[in-house]
Amino acid sequence: MCNLTFTINRIKTIFKTGILTLWLGFLPSFCLANTVILALGDSLTQGYGLREKDGFVAQLSTWMEKNGNGVRIINAGVSGDTSAGGLARVEWSLEEDVDAMIISLGGNDFLRGIDPAETHKNLDEIIRIGLKRDLKILLIGYKASGNYGPNYKQQFDGIYPKLAQNYGLFLVENFFGALLLKVDEGEKMQSFLQPDMIHPNVKGVLEIIKVIGPDVQKLIRN
């Protein structure tokens, strides 16, 4: 986190040296250099089936650095985790110096047919824990398939927009939204997914980061 006292003292000193304009141009990158983000999620966050450098967190870190954001992103993705699992470990996953949190949970909930009300409750509690620590939060949502009927899908799909609106959070409505856009452009979904047709491959993660990266940047610069 940017040390405000240090910053103020530096400004006082720089006023005397006559190079305030130059130093203020450096200030944003200086403050962002120590921004710590916790990425709380499941196998999609963890980088299932990929080399560490090719996973979601590693590629997001690379994108942030290339776009002038000095951050450290903690990979708190656990393969197979549900919203309940995320709630059970969020407290001890948050280090003292964490400034922001990405919440990307719920995909395994609908794959298991868990009651959307339960998923909503768990995510709500995770958000409350983050807000109590004054964290900036980006919520990444999912869209349920129609396997459990239209009512289930409607209830599940509505979880993320409702939570984002209730708490004024940054929202990515669908983790796979970027891939669906590529399909709309005529590309085949399987070219972005691993053989299990669930987890993105390296190419898929890259496309996802192109969409989510700017939202994470807005999160820490807001």
C-alpha positions in Angstrom: 0.0 0.0 0.0 1.3 3.5 -0.8 2.7 5.2 2.2 0.8 8.5 2.4 3.0 10.0 5.1 6.1 9.4 3.1 4.4 10.8 0.0 3.4 14.0 1.7 6.9 14.5 3.1 8.3 13.9 -0.3 6.0 16.5 -1.8 7.1 19.1 0.8 10.7 18.4 -0.1 10.1 18.6 -3.8 8.3 21.9 -3.6 11.6 23.3 -2.4 13.6 21.7 -5.3 11.3 23.0 -8.0 10.7 19.6 -9.7 7.1 19.0 -8.4 5.6 18.4 -11.9 8.2 15.8 -12.8 7.7 13.9 -9.5 3.9 14.0 -9.7 4.2 12.2 -13.0 6.1 9.5 -11.2 3.6 9.3 -8.3 1.0 7.0 -9.8 3.4 4.2 -10.6 5.1 4.7 -7.3 1.9 4.1 -5.4 0.8 1.2 -7.6 4.1 -0.6 -7.2 3.1 -2.0 -3.8 -0.5 -2.9 -4.7 -1.3 -6.5 -3.5 -4.2 -8.3 -4.9 -5.7 -11.6 -3.7 -7.2 -13.7 -6.4 -9.7 -16.0 -4.6 -11.1 -18.7 -6.8 -11.2 -22.3 -8.0 -9.3 -24.2 -10.7 -9.8 -21.4 -13.3 -7.9 -19.1 -11.0 -5.4 -21.7 -9.9 -4.5 -22.5 -13.5 -5.6 -26.1 -13.8 -3.8 -28.1 -16.6 -1.4 -25.3 -17.4 2.2 -24.5 -16.6 2.4 -21.9 -13.8 3.5 -19.1 -16.1 0.6 -19.8 -18.4 -2.2 -19.7 -15.8 -4.7 -16.9 -15.1 -2.8 -15.2 -12.3 0.6 -15.3 -14.1 -0.9 -14.0 -17.3 -2.9 -11.3 -15.5 0.3 -10.3 -13.7 2.1 -10.0 -17.0 -0.7 -7.9 -18.5 -0.7 -5.6 -15.5 3.0 -5.0 -15.7 3.0 -4.4 -19.4 0.3 -1.7 -18.9 2.2 0.1 -16.2 0.7 -1.4 -13.1 3.2 -2.6 -10.5 1.2 -5.2 -8.6 1.7 -8.5 -6.7 -1.1 -11.0 -7.3 -1.5 -13.8 -4.8 -2.9 -17.0 -6.4 -5.6 -18.2 -4.0 -7.2 -20.6 -6.5 -8.0 -24.1 -5.3 -9.1 -26.7 -7.8 -12.6 -28.0 -7.2 -13.4 -25.3 -4.7 -17.0 -24.0 -4.2 -18.2 -20.7 -2.8 -18.4 -22.5 0.6 -14.8 -23.5 0.4 -13.8 -20.0 -0.5 -15.7 -18.6 2.5 -14.0 -21.2 4.8 -10.5 -20.0 3.8 -10.8 -16.4 2.9 -9.9 -15.1 6.3 -6.5 -16.8 6.5 -5.9 -16.2 2.7 -5.9 -12.5 3.3 -2.4 -11.2 4.2 -2.1 -8.0 6.1 -0.9 -6.0 3.2 -3.6 -7.0 0.7 -5.2 -4.0 -0.9 -7.7 -5.6 -3.3 -9.5 -8.9 -3.9 -10.7 -10.7 -7.0 -13.5 -13.1 -6.2 -14.0 -15.8 -8.9 -16.2 -18.5 -7.3 -19.4 -20.3 -8.1 -18.6 -22.3 -11.2 -18.4 -25.5 -9.2 -21.5 -24.6 -7.4 -23.7 -24.8 -10.4 -21.8 -27.9 -11.8 -22.9 -29.6 -8.5 -26.4 -28.2 -8.6 -26.0 -26.3 -5.3 -28.9 -24.1 -4.3 -28.3 -20.6 -5.8 -29.4 -19.1 -2.5 -26.5 -20.9 -0.7 -24.1 -19.6 -3.3 -25.4 -16.1 -2.9 -25.1 -16.3 0.9 -21.5 -17.6 0.7 -20.4 -14.9 -1.8 -22.1 -12.3 0.3 -20.2 -13.3 3.4 -16.9 -13.3 1.5 -17.6 -9.8 0.2 -18.5 -8.6 3.7 -15.2 -9.9 5.0 -13.3 -8.0 2.3 -15.2 -4.8 2.8 -14.5 -4.9 6.6 -10.9 -4.8 5.6 -11.5 -1.8 3.3 -10.5 -3.9 0.2 -11.4 -3.0 -3.3 -13.3 -5.9 -4.8 -13.7 -7.2 -8.3 -16.4 -9.9 -8.6 -16.2 -12.3 -11.5 -19.4 -14.1 -12.3 -20.5 -17.2 -14.2 -23.5 -18.2 -16.2 -25.2 -21.5 -15.4 -26.0 -24.1 -18.1 -29.6 -25.1 -18.6 -29.1 -28.6 -17.0 -31.1 -27.8 -13.9 -33.9 -25.9 -15.7 -34.7 -22.3 -16.5 -35.6 -21.3 -12.9 -32.2 -22.5 -11.5 -30.4 -20.7 -14.3 -32.3 -17.5 -13.7 -31.6 -17.6 -10.0 -27.9 -18.4 -10.4 -27.2 -15.9 -13.2 -28.7 -13.2 -11.1 -26.4 -13.7 -8.1 -23.5 -11.7 -9.4 -25.2 -8.6 -10.7 -27.3 -8.3 -7.5 -24.2 -8.6 -5.3 -22.3 -6.1 -7.4 -25.2 -3.6 -7.2 -25.8 -4.1 -3.5 -22.2 -3.4 -2.6 -21.1 -1.1 -5.5 -18.5 -3.6 -6.7 -16.6 -3.8 -10.0 -18.2 -6.7 -11.9 -17.2 -9.0 -14.8 -20.5 -10.7 -15.6 -19.0 -13.9 -17.0 -15.5 -15.4 -16.7 -15.9 -16.9 -20.1 -17.4 -13.8 -21.7 -14.3 -13.1 -23.8 -14.4 -16.6 -25.3 -18.1 -16.3 -26.2 -17.3 -13.0 -28.0 -14.7 -14.9 -30.1 -17.3 -17.6 -30.9 -19.7 -14.9 -32.0 -16.9 -13.7 -34.3 -16.8 -17.2 -35.9 -14.1 -19.0 -34.0 -14.6 -22.4 -32.4 -14.9 -22.6 -28.6 -12.7 -25.8 -28.6 -9.7 -23.8 -29.8 -9.7 -21.9 -26.5 -10.3 -24.8 -24.2 -8.4 -27.8 -22.9 -9.7 -31.3 -23.9 -12.0 -31.4 -20.9 -14.0 -28.5 -22.6 -14.2 -26.8 -19.2 -10.8 -25.2 -18.5 -9.2 -22.6 -20.9 -5.9 -23.4 -22.6 -3.1 -20.9 -22.9 -4.8 -19.2 -25.8 -8.1 -19.1 -23.9 -6.6 -17.5 -20.8 -4.9 -14.9 -22.9 -8.3 -13.9 -24.4 -9.9 -13.8 -21.0 -7.1 -11.6 -19.6 -7.6 -9.1 -22.5 -11.1 -8.5 -21.2 -10.5 -8.8 -17.4 -7.2 -7.0 -17.3 -8.6 -3.6 -17.9 -11.2 -4.2 -15.2 -8.5 -5.1 -12.7 -6.6 -2.0 -13.7 -9.7 0.2 -13.1 -10.1 -1.5 -9.7 -6.7 -0.5 -8.4 -6.7 3.0 -10.0 -10.2 4.0 -9.0 
